[in-house]
Amino acid sequence: MKKLLLLCIAIVCMQTAFSQEESAFESGEWFKFKMSYSNWFKAGNATLTVKDAKLADKDVYHVVGKGWTTGMIKWFFKVKDRYESYFDKQTIRPYKFIRNIDEGGHTKNLEIDFDQVKNKAHINDKKRNTLKVIDTKPNIQDMVSTFYYLRNNLDINALKKGDEVKVDMFFDEENYGFKLKYLGEEIINTDFGDIESLKFRPYVMAGRVFKEEESLTLWVSKDKNKVPLRIKADLAVGSLRADLEAFKGLRHPFRIVVNN
């Protein structure tokens, strides 16, 4: 019995070490994106930053995403968005999510605390000064943690073209069945050179922003980092494209295709 227990402990430790070794990201990772509207003029910038943090005595990752308009476009449609997620370093389950946005006068200021044991979302709507508690699905993700969860849990070796991945995500005040379709591999030209990428179709909610559910296309690097390289979106009016412009703090080597 003692040997069996020691063996089980050793296996768990090996699995934990492997999980940490193969994690797609770590503290210090930073991305910067340049955004263009209708493929012909610069619309803004966005950044994603990963840091270590403490939340109620828990060791967590704190990810901050910012987006803002620049140049001419901000004079008739100003955007200033801030998203924050605090999630568990091992499970990538979020404990806290913040969404503070101003998109052409459309504003939200939400602070959501997740109880992953009781499956509850405690929503503090700071704009309306209201508090609400909503039941969530088990192992719920938020808008930011979903991306990092998928980076760590997608088995790219098992993916086949047309496969769909589903994640339970909490969006504002409701449970949302987020779905991602794999479209295959593609070598794309970037500011850093030609990069082997995996192409996906995240399904979004059609309406005020997106033209239809299949309006979004995402390319991530085909390496252990799964770096977001490019995002294209067909909007209700025009289109938006975001390209990776700068990065630092990657956990693994960044692969560039060498052309002979």
N, C-alpha and C positions, 0 to 999 in steps of 0.2 A: 504494500500500500504506500509506504514512504517513497519507494523508488518511482512508483506511478505518479505520485504527487509532484516529485521533483521533475519528472519528465514533462508533466503538464505545464509546470511553471516555466521550464526551459522553452517549450514550444510557444507559449504565450509571449515570452520575452523575445524570441526570434521573430515572431510575427509582428510584434510592436516595432522592433528594430527595422525590419523590412519595410513596414508601413512608413516609418519616418524617413528611411533612405529613399524610398520611391515617391515621397510626397512631391507634388508638382510645384510647390511654392514654399516660401519661408518669410520670416520677418525681414523687412528691408527691401522687399520687392516693390518696384515703382514703375508704372507705365504712364506715358503721355501720348495722347491721340490728337491728331489734327482732323477737324471736321470740315467737310465741304458740302455746299448745298447745290443740288441739281448738277453736280460734277463740274461746276465752273467757277465758283468763288468760295473763298474760305468763310466758314460760318462760325467757327469757334474752336475751343479746346476742351479736353477732358483728361482727368488724371485718376489713377487708382493706386492707393498706397496701402501696404500691409505693415502693421506694427504689432509688437507685443504689448499686452495690457493686462490689467487686473480688473475683474468685475465681480463684486461680492465675494472676494477671496478666491475666485476662479482664475486660472491662467487661461487667457483667451487671445485670439487674434482680433485686432481692431482694424477693419478695413474702411477707409474713407474714399468715396468717389465724388469727384467734383466735375461739374460741367458748366461752361459759360460761353456766351456768344461774343464774337469779336468783329471788328471792322464795320462795314456798312449795315450788315443785317441787324445789329443790335439797336439801330435807330428805329426800326419798325417792328422788331420782334426780339425783345431782350429776354435771355434765359440765364438764370443763376440757380443751379441745382446743387444740392449736397445730400449724399446718401452715406449712412454709416451702419456698419454691422459688427456686432461683437459675437464671435462664435467660438465654440469649443475647439481646441487645437487637435484633438484626436478624432472626434465624430463629425466635426464641421457643423454641428447643430447650433443655430443661433439662439442667443439669450436676449439680445436687445437689437432693435433696428430703429433707425432714425431716417425720416424722409422730410427734408425741408427744401421746397422748390418754389421757384417763381418762373413760370413759362408764359411770357407775354401777358402777365397779369393773372394767370391761373395759378393760384398758390395753394400749397398744402404744408402743414407743419405737424407731422405725426411722430410720436414716440411710442414704440411697441415693445413691451416686455413679454418674452415667451416663457411659459412654464412647460418645459418639455416632459415633466413627469405627469402633470394633470392634463396636459394637452389644452392649454388655454393661452389666448393672446390678450394681454391687458393693454388697451389702446388709449393713449392720452392724446386727444386732438387739441393741440395748443391753440390752433386758430379759432376753434369754436368753443374752447374751454369745456370740453366734455370728456368723460371717462366711460369706457365700455369694455366688457369682457366677452370674448367670442371663443367658442370651441374650435380647436384646430385638429387637423389630422396628425397622427403620430409621426414623429421625426420631421416635423414641418421645417421648411426652409424659407428664408426671406429673399427679396429680389437680388441682394448682393451675394449672400452666402451660397445661393444656388450655383453661381458660376464657379466658385471655389470648390464646392462639393463635387461638381461634375468633373472638374480638372483632376481631382484626386481619385475619383471612382469609376471613370469611364475606362473600360478595357478596350483599347483601340485595336488590339490584336484579334479580338473576337467580333469587332464591328463588321457588318456587311452593308453594302449599299442598300438604302431603303429601310434599314433598321430604325426603330423609334425608341427613345429613352424618355421615361416619364418621371417627374419629380413633383411631390406635393409642395406647393409654394403658397405663402400667405401674401396677398396683395391688398394693401390698404386696410380693408375691413372684411375680407372674404378669403376663403380657401380657393385656390386656383390650381387646376391640374396642368402644370407646365409640361410641354412636350417638345422634344428635340428630335429632328429627323436627320439621319446621316446621309449625305449626298455623294460621298466618295472623296478621293484624293485629288489634289490639284497643286501644281507648282505656280506660285504667284510672284510677280515682281513687286518688291517693296523698296523702301529707302535703304535697306541694308543688303539688298541683293535678291536673288531668286531663292524662295523658301518653299520647301515641301510642306504642304498644309492639308488639314482635314477640313472638309466643307460641311456645314450644318445648316439646317433650316429650323430656327426656333419659331414655334407657333405663338403668335401674339394676339392680343384682344383687338379686333377691328373696331374702329369708332373714331373718336376725336383726333387721334394722332396717326394711327396706321390705317392704310387703305383697306387691307384685308388680313386674314390670319397668316398668310404666307408672304408677308411683306418684308420679312427680315432674313438676311443671309449672313452667316458668320464663318470666318476662316480662322483656324488656330494652327499653330505650328505642330508639325508631326514629330515631336520629340517629347522628352519627359516633362518639359515645362508647360506644354500646351498654351503657348503665348497667344493671346488674341491679336491677330495681325490686321484684320479688316472686318468691318461691319457695313453692310449696305441695307438701307431701309427705304421702301416706297411709302411716302407719307400721304396723308389726305390731300396735301398740296405739295407737289414737287418730290424730291428725293434727298436723302442725306447719306453721306458716306463718311466713315471714320477710319483712319489709317494710323497704325502705330508709328509714332514719330521718334520716340526715345524710350529707353528702358534702363534699369539698373537693378542689381540685387537678385538676379535669377539664380535659382537653386542648381540648375544643370546647364551644361554647355548649350549654346544657341547655334543650331545647325544652319549653314548657308550652302546652297547648291553651287558647286564650282563648275563653271562652264569652260570647256576646253576650246 
